[in-house]
Amino acid sequence: MGKFVITKRTNGEFQFNLKAGNGQTILSSEGYASKSGAENGIESVKKNSQDDSNYSKEESKSGKPYFNLKAGNGQIIGSSEMYESTSARDNGIASVKSNAPEATIDDQTV
């Protein structure tokens, strides 16, 4: 089962990573000013991860595929790592869809 890991950056911002059952990070958030902001982001991932239209498939300047997960308002709530192939990126999306809804929360800021 997947889990959301909340951490605090050196600049004081909070962020979360969604990790698959094998421990690999499959989605990373932006920085949030408060822990409650990160927690709201997690709820948004759980809610929005099931709709294919919320994923944008992108390519980095170096040609590596990745994806963003967007909320209903179009704001990016999480980004993937860079992948070696589009099929690996698509597997990453499938992993977010299967792991996010039931993922537990591991708060490492306490």
Secondary structure, 3 states (H helix, E strand, C coil): CCEEEEEECCCCCEEEEEECCCCCEEEECCCECCHHHHHHHHHHHHHHCCCHHHEEEEECCCCCEEEEEECCCCCEEEECCCCCCHHHHHHHHHHHHHHCCCCEEEECCC
